Amino acid sequence: MKTTVVKEPDVFLQKAALLAKEFAKDAPEGDLAGGTAKEQRDALRKSGLLTILIPAEYGGEGQPWSLVLRIVRELAKTDASLAHLYGYHFLHLVTPHFAGTAKQKEFFYTESAKNNWFWGNSFNPIEPTLIGKKEGDRFILNGYNTFSTGSRDSDRLLILWENPEDGKAYAGMIPTARKGVTVNNDWDGIGQRQTDSGSVSFDNVVVEKEEVLDKSESEGTAFFTLDAILSQIILANVFVGSAEGALEEARNYTLSKSRPWYLTDYKQAIDDPFIQRRYGDFWIDVQAAVQLVEKAGEKVDEAWAKDRSLTAEERGETVLFTGAANAFGTKVALNVTSNIFEVMGARSATRKNNFDRFWRNVRLHSLHNPIEYKRKNIGKWLLTGEYPIPSAYS
């Protein structure tokens, strides 16, 4: 077997920083235009960053989740849509690992590394609008799924459907170009405008036996329930990265363009003690959020390394930190992204500047998993010792 030299994380972080710098050049315009960020997606493909989490023995870089999350946060500083697409690419890619068989894990890791696949999804656990009927060893799918993040311009789709014969939900991994799959250009969210999170339609789409997620080796283990943990810590880093980016944009604007309030004697806006105090509050909150998402990332690394030996208690300990990071990151990001205008001034609130994209991105996606329930789950644990019950969102 070919020997792979594992690179230092800084190599990939530097690549991500350079990409983010390029993405920043037209991020405001891209947000206003919406649609598929084809050029940026192809840049991610060429960067080599799509395979970093794949174990070295399967052709990847063997890097930890914490590195992926740091890159998500780096990208979110300039473009939350691309950060979301990048993080969720790995969430879908690793599903055969934590929820499938050893054979499926090896196959999809190896093929993804070899072909540099970009993963998307058509996976909605709340609305069973996609129906799959058994036909021998395969399924025939008809219907649709909404909120299909990253579906356009993807190479593989993680999909979810319901079988009316047994009432069970099934998941699978298929080529996006499979006959009968139509990725609709109908995403119209107020934020995350270039995540291609619209709907996907299925017309007699065939899912072969080996493409159906085989849960026989994983179901019943704590490791099997890691999808919600991974999803929430990815989004937490999107939120915190958005707050970091918004704060940096605001600082640059205040330094170069903001004017002092005309009823004061200050020569520059940066001399105003009220503006100084607000910036101090923003910075303190963002630093606290960064520390919490990084601590949660370390907990995810520990849980991931346990694989199927992960215990329910270890899983519970991990979800406390990822839930806290998501809840606090949401709170901080909403505060920073909505209040930066107060320290920039009225001239900052124009469509051309498009600074509101930071708030719109955080506001839209934070609605999909209300933080009140995370707070409640953590509070219940603190009072009773009961860990949050594993679900699609906890």
N, C-alpha and C positions, 0 to 999 in steps of 0.2 A: 504494500500500500504506500502511496505517495506521502512523504513526510511534509507536513504543513507547519510553517513557522508562524506562530501566533504574534501578531503585531501589537504594539503598545496602543492603548486607547487614544492617546493624544493624536496619533496619526489620523484617526477617523474624526476626531473632534475638529481638527484643523480643516479637514475637507468640508465638514458641515459648516464651519464658520465662513469659509470661502463661498460656499453655495448660498448661504443666507445673505451674504453681502451682495451677491449677484441678484438674488430674488428681491432684495429690498429696492432695487432700481425701479421696478414697475409693479410693486405690490399694491399700491393704492389704485392704479389703473386696472390691474387684474381683478381686484375686488369689485370695482364698479362694473367691469365687463361681465364678470361671472364666467360660466362655461368651463371648459376643460383646460387646465394649465398644461398643455401638451409639451411645450418647450421645457418647462420646469420639471415635469415628470421624467422626460428623457434625460435631463441633466442628472437627476437622481439615479437613473439607470446606469449612466456612464460613470458615475462617481464610485461605484463599487459598494455603496452603503446599504444596498438592499439585501446583502447576504451576510452581514456581520454577525447576526445572532445564530446562524446555522453552525452546528458543531463542525470542527475542523475535519473530522473523519468523513463527513458527507460533502466536503468541498467548500465549506464556509470559513468564517474567520474565528469562530468560537468565542465571541465576545459576550459579556453579561448583559442582562436586561438594563442594569443601571446606565450603561453606556448608551443604549438605544434611547432611554428616557432623557438623557442629557442632550442628545442630538435633537430629539423632539422639541425640547425646550429652546434650544438654539435656533431652530427653524421657526418656532412660534414667535420669536422676537420680531421677525419681519413678516412672516406669512403663516397665520394659524391654519389656513386650509392645507397647505403643503405639510405642515407639522402633523396634522390629523391624519392625512393620507399616509404619511410615512409610518407613524406609530401603529395605525390599524393594519397596514401591510403585514407587520410582524404578528399582530394578534391573530390574523387569519392564517398566516403561514404556519404558526406553531400549533394550530388546533389539532392536526393529526398526531402531534407529539403528546399533548396532555389528555386528549380525548379519544385517540385512535389506538391502533395496534402498533407493535414494534415494526412490523413490515410496512405499514402505511407511513409511519414516522420516517423510516429510512428512504422510502420511495420519494415522498414529497420534498424532503430536505434535499436529497440528491438532485432531483430534477429541477428544483427551484434554483439551486446553486449553479447547476450546469447551464440553465437557460435564462438565468437572471430574471425570473418572473417577478412581475409587480402584481400583488394580490389585492383584490377588492372583495366586496361582499354583496349578497342579496339575502340578508339574514334578519328576519324580524320575529322575535320570539313572542311578541304581544298580539300581533294580528295574523291569524292563520289564513292568509289569502292565497297561498300557494299549495296546491293539492298534488300529491304524487301517488299514483296507483301502481301496485306491484304487477309486474309482467315477467314471470319467471324469476330470474335472479336480479333483474334490473327494475328501475322505476321509470314511469312516464309522467312528466310534470306538465301541469297546465295551471295558469293563473298568473299572479304577480306578487312581488314584494316591494314595499316602500322603504325609504331610508336606506338605500343601497350604497353605502359610502364607498367611493373609489371605484365604482363599477365601470365607468367609461374609461377607455384606454388601459384597462387592466388585462392581464394575461390569464389569470385564474380567478374564479369566483368561489367563495365559501357560501353555500346556499342552505336554506332551511325550508322544509316543507312538512305538511301533515298528511298522513295516510288515513283516509276515512275508514278503511277496513278494520284497522286495529286502534284507531284514535291516537296513535303515537306520532311524535315529531321525529324527523330524520334530518340528518345533515350530510352534506357531500361537498366534494371539491371537483369542479368541472372547468374546462376551458371556456373563457368568456365568448369565444367565437363559435361555440357549439351551435349546431343547427337548431333553430327555434327560439334562441335567446335574443331578445331585443332590449338593449339598454336605452331607456328613454331619456331624452334631454329635457326633463321636466322639474329639475330642482329649482326651487324658488324661495329659499330661506332668506331671512334678513341678514344673516351672517354665514360664515363658512361657505362663501359663494362659489368657491372653486373646488369643493370636495366631491362634486358629482354625486350628491346623496339623494338622487331622485328614485324613480321606480325602475324595475326590471320586469319584463313580461316573458312568460314561458308558454310556448305553443308546441305541445307534444315533444318536449325536450327529454332526451334519453339520458339517464344516469346509470352507468354500468355498475355492476356489483362492487368492483374494486374501488370505485369512486365514492361509494357510500361510506360514511364514517362508521367504522366498526368499533363499537364501544365495549366489546366483550372483555377486553383486557384492562380497561380503565374505569368503567362505571363502578361506582361504589367507593372509589378512593377519594381522598381529599384533593389530590392533584387534579382530578377530573373537573373540579369546580373552580379552577383558577381563572376561567375566562372573565368573570366579572371583576376580579382583582386586577387583571392586566388591563382591561378596558378602562377602569376608573383611574388607575395611576397614569396611564397614557394621557387621558384627558386632563388630569390634574396638572401635568407638565405643559400641556397646551395652554391652559389657563394662566399658569404662573409665568410661562414664557411670554404670553401676550401682555401681562402686566409689566414685565421687564422691558419689553419693546415699547410699550406705550409711554412708560416713564422716561426712557431714553429719548424718544421723539419729542416729548413735552419739554424736557430739559434743553434740547437743542433749539427748539422754537423760542423758549423763554430767553435763552442767551442771545439769540440773534434777531428776534422780531417783536417780542412782547414789549408793550409800552407801559410805563408806570401810570397808575391811576391819576387823572388830571388834577384831583383835589389834594394831592400830596406834593411834597417838595423833592421826592426822589428823582434822581436823574436817570436811573435804570430800574426796570422791573425787578431785577435780581436783588436790589437793595431793600425792597419792601420786606419787613420782618414777617408779615402775614404770609407772603408767598414762600419765604424761606421755611417757615414752620410747616406749611402744607407739604413742601417737598421733603422735609424731614420725616413727616408722618408716612408719606408714600414709601420712602426708601426703607424705613424700619419695617413696615408691614411686608414689603416684597422680600426683604432678607429673611424674615421669619418664615415666609411661605417657601422660599428656596430651600432652607434648611429642612423643613418638614417633608418636602417631596424627595429630597435626597436621602433622608433617613428611611422613608417608605421604599425608595428604590433599593436600598441595601437589604431591607426585609424581603423584597421580592426576589432578589438574587439568592438569598438563603433558602427561601421556599422552593425556588426553581431547581436549585442544586439537589434538593431532597428527592425530586422526582416522585415516583409512586410510594416512596417511604414517608412522604409528608403526612404528618398526623393532623387530625381535626383541630387539635389545640394549636399547632403551629400555623395552620391555615387561619384560624381565628385570630391569632396574634398579628398575622400579616394584614388581614383585612381591617383591623383597627387602625393601623398606620396609613394604609392606602385610602381608607374612608376619611380619616382625619385630614390627610393631605388634600384630597379632593374637595372636601367641605370648606376647609380654610382657604385653599387656593382659589376656589370660586368666590368666596367672600372678598378676599383681597383684590382679585382681578376685577370684579364688578365695581368695587370702590375706586380703584386707581383709574380704570379706563373711562369711567363716567365723570370723574371729578378733575381730570387733568385740564379740562377747558377753563376751570376757575383760575388756574395759575398761568395759562397761556393768554387768555383774553378773548374778546369777542371776534377779532379778526381770524382766530384759529378755526372757528366753526364754519368752515366752508366746504362745499362738496369737493373742490379741487384738492384741499389738504386731505380730506377723507380720514381724519383722525378717529372718527366715530367707528371705523371698521373694527378697531380693537374691542370696543364695547359690544358691538353687534355680534362679533364672533363668540365672545364669552357668553353673552346673554342667551344666544340661540342654543348652544349645546348644553349649557348648564340646566336648561329646562327639561332635558331628557331624563335626568336622574336627580330629583329634588334633594337638596342638601339637608332639608329638615329630617328626612328619613335616616340619613347617615348620622346626624346628631342624635336622633332618638335611639338608633341602634347602639351607638357608642355609650350613650348615657345609661341605657338598659344594662349593658355589660358592666359598667362601672358600679352600678347598684346591685346587680344580681350575680355577676360573674358569667352570664350567658353570652357566648359569642354570637355575632350576627348569623342568622340562618343563611346558608348558601342559596343564592338565587341568581337570576340573570343580571341583577343590579347590586348584589351585596356579597 
